[in-house]
Amino acid sequence: MFEPTYLSSAPGRRSLVRSGAIMLALTAAAWLNDSAYAQQVVPAQSEIGFVSKQMGVPVQGKFTRFEANVSFDPAKPEAANIAFTVDTGSATLGVKESDAELPKADWFNVSKFPKATFQSSSVKKTGANKFEVQGKLTIKGVSSPVVVPVDLSQKGSDAMATGAFPIKRLTFRIGDNEWSDTSMVADEVQVKFRIALSGVGQ
């Protein structure tokens, strides 16, 4: 049988073991503190959409499948961590013919880039129930910084985050080749969202 007698005969090692145990406890406590404000997204009440213009006419679309990891305390927004993963193959304009084109290489190139992602880098409060989220948006392998204004309405531990921000589709190579003509499809696209959250701190 193994006898850990070296611990009792080596005070320095006992001290080292105690220090390691303390560090482990502190790390666990910090993790529990950060996790205390991890929210759950309510998919049935949430939506990520977009509005583009084709020949000057607004065209609305949305993504029907996405996941989110949100850790956000309204009292400490600077400690927030927000990440989204969107299934690009779920993009729809509500028109069968158009939807058949979106997964192709000129648009989202779903076979090569099945996911688009957003990762926050900073969050700050800008007013009553208003926040600004800065982060990196990645689509078709291209990453670009974005600034996202967010309005937060809260009732108890439930909250609704809403907002919109512009992106340039050609930055992300959405609409390549013949579709890069901005007189046909405008470069600017408005991304709109409504995200329902549960478990929000007050």
C-alpha positions in Angstrom: 0.0 0.0 0.0 1.2 3.5 -0.8 2.1 5.5 2.3 2.2 9.3 1.8 4.7 9.7 4.7 6.7 12.4 2.8 3.9 14.9 3.6 4.4 14.5 7.4 8.2 14.6 7.1 8.4 17.7 4.8 6.9 20.9 6.2 7.7 22.7 2.9 5.7 20.2 1.0 2.8 20.4 3.4 2.8 24.2 2.8 2.9 23.7 -0.9 -0.1 21.3 -0.8 -2.1 23.7 1.4 -1.3 26.6 -1.1 -2.4 24.4 -4.0 -5.7 23.6 -2.2 -6.3 27.3 -1.4 -5.7 28.2 -5.1 -8.1 25.5 -6.2 -10.8 26.7 -3.8 -10.4 30.3 -5.0 -10.6 29.3 -8.6 -13.7 27.3 -7.9 -15.3 30.2 -6.1 -14.5 32.6 -9.0 -16.0 30.2 -11.4 -19.2 29.9 -9.4 -19.4 33.7 -9.1 -19.0 34.1 -12.9 -21.6 31.3 -13.5 -24.1 32.9 -11.2 -25.3 35.2 -13.9 -25.3 32.7 -16.8 -28.6 33.2 -18.6 -30.7 30.9 -20.6 -32.0 32.0 -24.0 -35.7 31.3 -24.6 -35.7 30.2 -28.3 -39.5 30.4 -28.9 -39.4 34.1 -28.0 -36.2 35.0 -29.7 -35.3 36.0 -33.3 -32.3 37.1 -35.3 -33.3 38.8 -38.6 -31.9 41.0 -41.3 -33.2 43.6 -43.7 -31.5 44.2 -47.1 -32.6 46.2 -50.1 -33.0 44.8 -53.5 -33.5 47.5 -56.2 -34.3 49.9 -53.4 -37.0 47.7 -51.9 -36.6 46.4 -48.3 -36.4 42.6 -48.1 -36.7 41.0 -44.7 -35.2 37.7 -43.7 -34.2 35.7 -40.6 -32.1 32.8 -39.3 -34.3 30.1 -37.7 -31.5 28.3 -35.9 -28.9 29.8 -33.5 -27.3 29.2 -30.1 -26.1 31.6 -27.5 -24.0 31.6 -24.4 -24.8 34.7 -22.3 -23.2 35.7 -18.9 -24.5 39.1 -18.0 -25.2 41.0 -14.8 -26.9 44.4 -15.5 -25.1 45.7 -12.4 -21.7 44.7 -13.8 -21.9 44.9 -17.6 -18.1 45.1 -17.9 -17.8 41.5 -16.8 -20.3 40.2 -19.4 -19.5 37.5 -21.9 -21.8 37.1 -24.9 -21.3 34.6 -27.7 -23.7 33.6 -30.6 -23.4 30.9 -33.2 -25.8 31.1 -36.1 -26.6 28.2 -38.5 -26.1 30.0 -41.9 -28.1 27.2 -43.6 -31.2 28.4 -41.7 -31.3 31.8 -43.5 -34.7 32.4 -45.1 -36.3 35.2 -47.0 -39.7 33.4 -47.0 -39.5 32.8 -50.8 -38.7 29.3 -52.0 -36.7 30.4 -55.0 -34.6 32.9 -53.0 -34.0 30.5 -50.2 -32.6 28.0 -52.6 -29.9 30.5 -53.6 -28.8 31.5 -50.1 -26.7 28.4 -49.3 -24.8 28.6 -52.5 -21.1 29.8 -52.7 -22.0 33.4 -53.8 -24.0 33.9 -50.7 -23.5 32.1 -47.4 -21.5 29.1 -48.9 -23.0 26.9 -46.3 -21.1 23.8 -47.3 -17.8 25.5 -46.4 -19.0 28.0 -43.8 -21.9 26.4 -41.9 -21.7 28.8 -39.0 -21.5 32.5 -38.4 -20.3 33.7 -34.9 -20.3 36.7 -32.7 -18.0 37.1 -29.6 -18.2 40.1 -27.4 -15.0 41.9 -26.3 -16.6 44.6 -24.1 -19.9 45.7 -22.7 -20.8 49.1 -21.2 -23.9 50.8 -20.0 -24.9 53.9 -22.0 -28.1 54.8 -20.3 -31.1 53.5 -18.4 -31.6 49.9 -19.6 -29.3 50.7 -22.5 -26.0 49.0 -23.3 -23.3 48.9 -26.0 -21.7 45.6 -26.9 -18.5 45.6 -28.9 -17.2 42.4 -30.4 -16.2 40.4 -33.5 -18.6 39.1 -36.1 -17.3 36.3 -38.3 -19.1 35.2 -41.5 -17.7 33.1 -44.3 -14.3 33.1 -42.5 -14.1 36.9 -42.5 -14.0 38.7 -39.1 -14.9 42.3 -38.5 -15.5 44.4 -35.4 -19.1 45.5 -34.8 -20.8 47.8 -32.2 -24.2 46.6 -31.1 -26.6 48.8 -29.2 -28.9 46.9 -26.9 -32.1 47.9 -25.1 -32.9 45.7 -22.1 -36.4 45.4 -20.7 -36.6 43.3 -17.5 -39.3 41.9 -15.4 -38.0 39.9 -12.4 -35.4 37.5 -13.7 -36.8 37.5 -17.2 -35.5 40.0 -19.8 -35.8 40.9 -23.4 -32.8 42.3 -25.3 -33.5 44.1 -28.5 -31.5 46.1 -31.0 -30.2 46.5 -34.6 -26.9 47.3 -36.2 -25.6 47.7 -39.7 -23.0 45.5 -41.5 -21.6 45.7 -45.0 -22.4 42.4 -46.8 -19.5 42.7 -49.2 -17.0 42.9 -46.2 -18.1 39.3 -45.5 -18.3 38.3 -49.2 -22.1 37.8 -49.0 -23.3 38.2 -52.6 -20.2 37.6 -54.7 -19.6 37.9 -58.4 -22.7 39.3 -60.2 -24.4 40.0 -56.9 -21.6 42.4 -55.8 -23.4 45.1 -57.9 -24.8 47.4 -55.2 -27.3 48.9 -57.5 -29.1 45.5 -57.4 -28.5 44.6 -53.8 -27.4 47.3 -51.4 -24.2 46.8 -49.5 -25.6 47.8 -46.1 -27.7 45.2 -44.3 -29.4 45.8 -41.0 -29.2 43.0 -38.5 -32.1 42.9 -36.0 -32.5 40.8 -33.0 -34.9 40.1 -30.2 -33.4 37.8 -27.5 -35.5 36.5 -24.6 -33.4 35.6 -21.5 -34.2 34.0 -18.2 -32.2 34.0 -15.0 -31.0 37.7 -15.3 -29.7 39.3 -12.2 -31.2 42.5 -10.9 
